[in-house]
């Protein structure tokens, strides 16, 4: 069988599996034969990984990466431990104190079946602000209530957040994170994100001017994956369709332009309008997929910023960098960049199926900077003959390594900056693909969600502006917080010295430490396995150091206690 036929067959099967999974929601169990084991440690345990604006977030700006942010990550994705299920964080408290609009939160649940965790959390919101009202709506007594806000069937204990004529639905399943053991098909609840969802929804319904992301249409573009779209909307970003042929230009209110894998080329006029938008300091997130048709105008946009698509589809020659026994299901190295630092530091794996190689050109302007987000191994190659039945490297194939994702910036006059995030496979953000790496792709998306607003200071909503004013005024809180950080830092330094660590006399909010006998990489990997995250850089001169950020006193006590056991001190 020719590879082109295998490619179509495998891709078709993947789509069919995903469609079946979506139609059955989370109750459907995928066929184990089609998943072939999903990226096991057998395939990736010895790989070198460090990263991956969804996968994301692959939200947005550049994409999502750069597309979305002034609200801290605690806003949209707060990690609430079992001991803090009914508490809310400092940032949420500030949001509620600054709230000057009435917000009603409806809990949709049969009488007597309210989720206690959600109910107690809502009580805290109500206690913190006189503008928050909480009501329980029994769908048996009020069967048509939810239909006023959504056409979807809501799971019991879903929430509807309302302010004036704006509303946001929070599905029950979105507040709880789960994982699936693909050996037993057992689903386990792994976390609760009620605070992140609710605070984000309050920000959305009370905002007057939300950032807008336009998605290009008219060229056979791929539809946004539903979960990816939800991540963008949760970040309080409006999504609007853009047909440049009818609109004539990228709208002035565009905060980001997203182009998702066109299958036919853009016109010369559209190319000009896109470049005009970008060269004026626009932001974009761009995805591409392999197509047999030439796309000269689309490619010209990329080449204007120093990158081009390699012919064919990338195959990995290193078995540690692909999964599912398919060398075109790539597990790239994740590099630590502004677009991917959180994913890289967490050590998450990213899966990028059917990707094209991204090559940097030599004739780009000095004002353009290109940072690699995802990279293949040196043994990767791009297969150019799609009619070949041989998946091994052949004459005519293009030698790697390749980038699979890049972040592009260009400094402009008047302190403006063009920002582009480009990934050479839209499959990166497919729900099924994300599940194969236990949410690794989505972590990239989450980070992008955290950086919303960073590229356009004029998109700050009323809540964020109010918080900024109060933060400047609250000198006492600032000094109190700094004092706590300093005290915890000095305590941590003493404890680490007792455990055999050495470091410079840090006066910052982190410690750059090395151990006298255990390699930094080994410590980093063990900590990561136990959900304790520090940063490690596999770079010359600093490859045996860990960057340890100063958290709360409780967090640092947990870190040092674990290290004491691990190091045998």
LINWOHU-V637563 format. One record per run of one state. SS is the DSSP state (helix for helix, strand for strand, loop for the rest). FROM is the first residue (numbers start at 1). TO is the last residue. If there is no record, write none. Layout:
# LINWOHU-V637563
<<SS & FROM & TO> <SS & FROM & TO>>
This chain:
# LINWOHU-V637563
<<loop & 1 & 2> <helix & 3 & 23> <loop & 24 & 24> <helix & 25 & 27> <loop & 28 & 31> <helix & 32 & 35> <loop & 36 & 40> <helix & 41 & 44> <loop & 45 & 63> <helix & 64 & 67> <strand & 68 & 69> <loop & 70 & 72> <helix & 73 & 76> <loop & 77 & 81> <helix & 82 & 84> <loop & 85 & 89> <helix & 90 & 98> <loop & 99 & 102> <strand & 103 & 108> <loop & 109 & 115> <helix & 116 & 128> <loop & 129 & 131> <strand & 132 & 137> <loop & 138 & 145> <helix & 146 & 148> <loop & 149 & 157> <strand & 158 & 163> <loop & 164 & 165> <strand & 166 & 170> <loop & 171 & 171> <helix & 172 & 175> <strand & 176 & 181> <loop & 182 & 185> <strand & 186 & 192> <loop & 193 & 193> <helix & 194 & 206> <loop & 207 & 210> <strand & 211 & 216> <loop & 217 & 225> <helix & 226 & 234> <loop & 235 & 236> <strand & 237 & 242> <loop & 243 & 243> <helix & 244 & 247> <loop & 248 & 255> <strand & 256 & 260> <loop & 261 & 267> <helix & 268 & 279> <loop & 280 & 282> <strand & 283 & 287> <loop & 288 & 295> <helix & 296 & 303> <loop & 304 & 306> <strand & 307 & 309> <loop & 310 & 312> <strand & 313 & 315> <loop & 316 & 318> <helix & 319 & 321> <strand & 322 & 322> <loop & 323 & 328> <strand & 329 & 330> <loop & 331 & 332> <strand & 333 & 334> <loop & 335 & 340> <helix & 341 & 346> <loop & 347 & 351> <strand & 352 & 353> <loop & 354 & 357> <strand & 358 & 360> <loop & 361 & 367> <strand & 368 & 375> <loop & 376 & 380> <strand & 381 & 383> <loop & 384 & 397> <strand & 398 & 399> <loop & 400 & 402> <strand & 403 & 411> <loop & 412 & 412> <helix & 413 & 415> <loop & 416 & 416> <strand & 417 & 423> <loop & 424 & 425> <helix & 426 & 429> <loop & 430 & 430> <helix & 431 & 436> <loop & 437 & 439> <helix & 440 & 449> <loop & 450 & 451> <strand & 452 & 452> <loop & 453 & 456> <helix & 457 & 459> <loop & 460 & 461> <helix & 462 & 473> <loop & 474 & 474> <helix & 475 & 498> <loop & 499 & 500> <strand & 501 & 503> <loop & 504 & 509> <strand & 510 & 515> <loop & 516 & 519> <helix & 520 & 529> <loop & 530 & 534> <strand & 535 & 536> <loop & 537 & 545> <strand & 546 & 549> <loop & 550 & 552> <helix & 553 & 567> <loop & 568 & 569>>
